[in-house]
Amino acid sequence: MVSVPPLRFDRGARRIALWGLTTISTVALLFSYRTSTSSSTAAETATTPTTGTTAAAPARATTSTYTGTVTGAAADTRWGPVQVRVTVASGRITAVDVIQEPDGNGRDREINADAVPTLVSETLQAQSTQIDMVSGATYTSEGYVTSLQSALDQAGLA
């Protein structure tokens, strides 16, 4: 009968086996990790009412009959102040004039030449500060909304 010697692992083989198991475990953990974006859709779904009808953004109820022009506070942004003047007739926004915007260099003027008319158009359509930001003009958009909210508060429009 042939005798087989018992298997003995030396230190090198043990290290290799341990390294292999660690690598496999790490890869398995990485693939099972849930990103933060996957949980946000679940939270949004949980808060969305299911009435069976699709509705646009809720209409803003206003009791203000204010008529006139108000100037919002200047909002300081990274590239300069943004300030708007809002004309309101019977509680409705009829015009928005941007009286200050970042214009320190040619790039600022180029960005705002496209962004400001878009922001004004969105405001007239939404009749509130609930408007989309303009991609590439984030600071101007944020300053615009801040100054717009200040003006609407002065006019008594929520």
C-alpha positions as CSV (number, residue, x, y, z in Angstrom):
1,M,0.0,0.0,0.0
2,V,1.2,3.4,-0.9
3,S,1.2,6.0,1.8
4,V,0.4,9.6,0.9
5,P,2.0,12.3,3.0
6,P,-0.4,14.8,4.6
7,L,-0.9,18.1,2.8
8,R,1.0,20.9,4.4
9,F,0.7,24.5,3.5
10,D,3.7,26.6,3.8
11,R,3.4,30.3,4.6
12,G,3.3,31.4,1.0
13,A,0.4,29.2,0.1
14,R,-1.5,30.4,3.2
15,R,-1.0,34.0,2.2
16,I,-2.1,33.4,-1.4
17,A,-5.3,31.6,-0.1
18,L,-6.0,34.5,2.3
19,W,-5.4,37.1,-0.4
20,G,-7.8,35.3,-2.8
21,L,-10.6,35.0,-0.2
22,T,-10.2,38.7,0.7
23,T,-10.4,39.8,-2.9
24,I,-13.5,37.7,-3.6
25,S,-15.2,39.1,-0.4
26,T,-14.3,42.7,-1.4
27,V,-15.7,42.3,-4.9
28,A,-18.9,40.7,-3.6
29,L,-19.4,43.6,-1.1
30,L,-18.8,46.2,-3.8
31,F,-21.3,44.7,-6.1
32,S,-23.9,44.5,-3.4
33,Y,-23.5,48.2,-2.4
34,R,-26.6,50.3,-3.0
35,T,-25.9,53.9,-4.2
36,S,-27.7,56.9,-2.8
37,T,-29.5,57.5,-6.1
38,S,-31.2,54.2,-5.9
39,S,-32.9,55.0,-2.6
40,S,-34.0,58.5,-3.7
41,T,-36.5,57.1,-6.2
42,A,-38.1,55.0,-3.5
43,A,-38.5,58.0,-1.3
44,E,-40.1,60.0,-4.1
45,T,-42.4,57.2,-4.9
46,A,-43.5,56.9,-1.3
47,T,-44.4,60.6,-1.1
48,T,-46.2,60.8,-4.5
49,P,-50.0,60.6,-4.1
50,T,-51.8,58.1,-6.2
51,T,-55.1,59.8,-7.2
52,G,-55.3,58.2,-10.6
53,T,-55.1,61.6,-12.4
54,T,-52.0,63.4,-13.7
55,A,-51.8,67.0,-12.7
56,A,-49.3,69.7,-13.6
57,A,-47.6,71.7,-10.9
58,P,-50.2,72.9,-8.4
59,A,-51.6,76.4,-9.2
60,R,-50.5,78.9,-6.7
61,A,-53.4,80.3,-4.8
62,T,-53.0,84.0,-4.3
63,T,-55.3,86.5,-2.6
64,S,-53.1,89.5,-3.5
65,T,-54.5,92.1,-5.8
66,Y,-51.3,94.1,-5.7
67,T,-50.6,96.2,-8.7
68,G,-47.2,97.9,-9.1
69,T,-43.5,97.4,-9.5
70,V,-41.2,96.0,-6.8
71,T,-37.5,95.5,-6.7
72,G,-36.1,92.5,-5.0
73,A,-33.0,92.5,-2.8
74,A,-29.7,92.1,-4.7
75,A,-28.5,88.5,-4.3
76,D,-24.8,88.2,-4.1
77,T,-23.4,85.3,-6.1
78,R,-19.9,84.0,-6.7
79,W,-19.6,86.0,-10.0
80,G,-21.5,89.2,-8.9
81,P,-24.9,90.4,-7.7
82,V,-28.2,89.5,-9.4
83,Q,-31.3,91.8,-8.8
84,V,-34.7,91.8,-10.4
85,R,-37.6,94.2,-10.7
86,V,-41.0,92.7,-11.0
87,T,-44.1,94.3,-12.4
88,V,-47.4,92.9,-11.0
89,A,-51.0,93.6,-12.1
90,S,-53.9,92.3,-10.0
91,G,-51.7,89.8,-8.3
92,R,-50.1,88.4,-11.6
93,I,-46.5,88.8,-12.7
94,T,-46.6,90.7,-16.0
95,A,-42.9,91.6,-16.4
96,V,-39.5,90.8,-14.9
97,D,-36.5,93.1,-15.5
98,V,-33.1,92.0,-14.5
99,I,-31.4,95.2,-13.3
100,Q,-28.2,93.6,-12.1
101,E,-26.4,90.5,-13.3
102,P,-22.8,89.2,-13.3
103,D,-21.0,91.0,-16.2
104,G,-17.4,91.1,-15.1
105,N,-16.1,89.5,-18.2
106,G,-17.1,88.4,-21.7
107,R,-17.9,84.9,-20.5
108,D,-20.4,86.2,-17.9
109,R,-22.1,88.4,-20.5
110,E,-22.3,85.5,-22.9
111,I,-23.8,83.1,-20.3
112,N,-26.3,85.6,-19.1
113,A,-27.4,86.7,-22.6
114,D,-28.9,83.2,-22.9
115,A,-29.8,82.5,-19.3
116,V,-31.7,85.7,-18.3
117,P,-34.3,85.6,-21.1
118,T,-35.0,81.9,-20.2
119,L,-35.4,82.7,-16.5
120,V,-37.7,85.6,-17.2
121,S,-39.8,83.4,-19.6
122,E,-40.0,80.6,-17.0
123,T,-41.1,83.1,-14.3
124,L,-43.9,84.6,-16.5
125,Q,-45.1,81.1,-17.3
126,A,-44.9,79.7,-13.7
127,Q,-46.0,82.9,-12.0
128,S,-43.7,81.9,-9.1
129,T,-40.2,81.1,-8.1
130,Q,-40.8,77.4,-9.0
131,I,-38.7,77.5,-12.2
132,D,-36.0,75.4,-13.7
133,M,-32.4,76.5,-13.3
134,V,-30.5,77.2,-16.5
135,S,-27.7,74.7,-17.1
136,G,-24.3,76.5,-17.2
137,A,-25.7,79.5,-15.3
138,T,-26.3,78.0,-11.9
139,Y,-25.1,80.9,-9.9
140,T,-27.1,83.4,-11.9
141,S,-30.1,81.2,-11.7
142,E,-29.9,80.9,-7.9
143,G,-29.3,84.6,-7.5
144,Y,-32.3,85.3,-9.8
145,V,-34.6,83.1,-7.8
146,T,-33.4,84.6,-4.5
147,S,-34.0,88.2,-5.7
148,L,-37.3,87.2,-7.4
149,Q,-38.6,85.7,-4.1
150,S,-37.7,88.9,-2.3
151,A,-39.7,90.9,-4.8
152,L,-42.7,88.6,-4.6
153,D,-42.6,88.7,-0.8
154,Q,-42.8,92.5,-1.0
155,A,-45.7,92.3,-3.4
156,G,-47.5,89.9,-1.1
157,L,-47.4,87.0,-3.5
158,A,-46.5,83.8,-1.7
